[in-house]
């Protein structure tokens, strides 16, 4: 969900929020996700996963060697993977940086979401 927030995909944030709630994540924690660095609600492994998600999603600062070394344990425990190509395409559409991006997507109400 953090990647969706960074990419400003409101539809993705909505779907991912609902999925997290359905899986039993407290709404207080879901609401705190955008400001996870300042929240006491996230455990050390969650913070590491969020740091990695941000580093692989944002152009800067990127994944440092130090972060990559710390991730080896997390990758084994959780199978952390980089953001999907669709996330990056959504971000590109939002920023209008890609000329050949697919047409905007409409949700079931007919509202353009990306």
Beta strands, then each sheet from edge to edge (+ up, - down):
end
